[in-house]
Amino acid sequence: MEHIRTRVDLDRCRIAAAIIADTPDAAAANLRSVCERALQQVPALRGWSLSLT
């Protein structure tokens, strides 16, 4: 991951990231993996879910 930026609203957190990968699909999969891992392991994120838009 080269850069990550977040914006937190009352009911959501938007994430934008620059990821070095071979393809755009691989970059998206890597970011999704990082986010899913955070949701599983960070107690402060309990109850949050990942929504891809």
C-alpha positions in Angstrom: 0.0 0.0 0.0 1.5 3.3 -1.0 -1.1 5.7 0.4 -4.4 5.5 2.3 -7.0 8.2 3.1 -10.2 7.9 5.1 -13.2 10.1 5.6 -15.4 9.2 8.6 -19.1 10.2 8.6 -21.7 9.4 11.3 -22.5 6.0 9.9 -19.7 5.2 7.5 -16.0 5.4 6.8 -14.9 5.9 3.2 -11.5 4.7 2.2 -9.4 5.6 -0.8 -6.1 3.9 -1.3 -3.2 3.8 -3.8 -2.0 0.3 -4.0 0.9 -1.0 -6.1 -0.3 -4.2 -7.9 -0.1 -5.9 -11.3 -3.7 -5.1 -12.2 -6.6 -2.8 -10.9 -8.5 -6.0 -9.9 -5.5 -7.2 -7.9 -5.3 -3.8 -6.2 -9.0 -3.9 -5.3 -8.7 -7.4 -3.9 -5.7 -6.4 -1.8 -7.6 -3.4 -0.3 -10.6 -5.6 0.3 -8.5 -8.1 2.1 -6.9 -5.4 4.4 -10.3 -4.0 5.2 -11.9 -7.4 6.0 -8.9 -8.3 8.2 -9.3 -5.0 10.1 -13.1 -5.6 10.6 -12.3 -9.1 12.0 -9.5 -8.1 14.3 -10.1 -4.6 15.5 -12.5 -4.5 18.5 -13.5 -0.8 17.8 -14.8 -1.9 14.3 -17.2 -4.5 15.7 -20.6 -4.1 14.1 -19.1 -2.5 11.0 -19.3 -4.1 7.6 -17.7 -3.7 4.2 -19.8 -2.3 1.4 -18.1 -2.0 -2.0 -19.4 0.9 -4.2 
